[in-house]
Amino acid sequence: MKFPSGEPILHISMAVRDLEESRHFYVDVIGCEPGRVMDRSFDVFFFGCQVTLHERPAEVLAPEQQGVRHFGVTLSDERWRELVDRLRAEGTVFLRPPATDYADTPREQHKAMVADPSGNAIELKTYKDPSAALTG
């Protein structure tokens, strides 16, 4: 992956149960580009964000502890639909199935939430008009 010189790169680190099942989910299912591989961790590039997945099963939250903690991405409508279709084809369980909020308004958005194999929640969104949805 080529990064623009001088541009910031957002970085997130997360605990996962198993590196191989996480690699499959992020690389093969979601389509992230793999990055560096270390002894008990590896990086993926999640739509421009460097996500480091650490094999630390004792730190993975139990489902009843997960609450609202999540990360996500806002995609174009076409990319959002392609990703949702790919997740469905893979049999991924949706924490929140695809839905539309504020239909037929400038704030219209489609969203869904899935969990990786370790239960890390990922929100996927697309906005009809991002400037209307993300301001005032």
N, C-alpha and C positions, 0 to 999 in steps of 0.2 A: 504494500500500500504506500503510495506517495503522499506525503504530507506537505501542505503549503508552508514554506519557510516563514518562521516567525508567528504563525497562527497558533492560538492555544488549542490544546487537545484535552477534552474532558476525559477524566480517568475515574473508573469505579472499580473497586475490589470487592469480591464476594466469596463467601464460603460455599463450597459444593460438596456433596456426598462422594461423588465418583467422577474422576476426570474424563474417562472414556465416554460415559453416558452424557456428560456435559458437552464434550467436543461434538458428539453426534448431534445433539439438539441445536447448539449454536451454529455449527458449521454446516452440517448436512440438511437440517430442517429449516432454520431461519435464513441461512445463506451468508453468515458472517465470514469474513476473511480471517483465517488463522494468523496469529502473530508468533511471538517468541514462545518457546517451550522451555520450562524449567523443571526441576526435579518433581515438585508436587504442585505445580501451578502452570497455567498457560494463559496467553492473551488471545482475545478475539477482537475484531474491530466491528462494533455494533453500530452501523450507520454513522461512522465517524468518531465514535466514542471508544476509547481503549478500555475494554473490560478485562480485568485479570481475575481468573477463576482459580481459587485456592482450594485444594483438596484438604478440607478440614471438617469432616463429618460431625464432630462434636459441636461445631458452631452453627450448624444448619438449624434454622428455627423450626419448631414443631408447628403443624398447621394452626393450632389454636393460639400461637404466639405471633402469627404473621401480621395481623392488623392491616394498616394502610401502607406499610412500607413497600415501595415498588420503584421501578425506573421504567422508562419507556421512550418511545420515539413517535414523532409526527411525520407521516409519510404523505406522498402524493396519493390521490384517490386510487390510481391504477396500481401503484406499489402496495398500498394497504390491502386491496382486494386480492392481489396475487399472493401476498403473504398469508392472509386469512385462508385462502384456498389451499395453500401448501400445508398449513398447520392442520386443517381439516383432513386432508388426504393422508397425513401422517398419523391421524388418530389422536392428536393432541387434545387434552381436556381443557376447555375454556373455564377459567374462574368466573369470568363474565362473558357471556356469548356476544358476538357482534350485535351492536345496536346503534340506533340513530337518535341523537338528541337534537332538539331545536330544528326539526325538519322544516324545510321550505322557508328558512330564514337565512340571513347572511351568517349567523352563528352556527349553522348546521354542522354537525360533526358525527363521524362514524367512529366507534371505538370498540375495543375488545380487550380482554385481559387473559393472559395465559400464565402458567408457571413452568419454569424449567424443571428438570427432573429432581432438583433439590428443593423445590418449592419457592424459589425466588420469583416474585411476581413481576410480570412485564406487561405494561400497557401499550397498546398499539392504537394510534389515532390518525385521522385525516380530517381536515377542515375544508369546508366549501370555500371560505374566505378567511385565511389565517389572521389577517389584520383585524377583522371584525370579531373573531373569536377570542383573540389574545389581548385585546385592549378594552378598557372601560367596560 
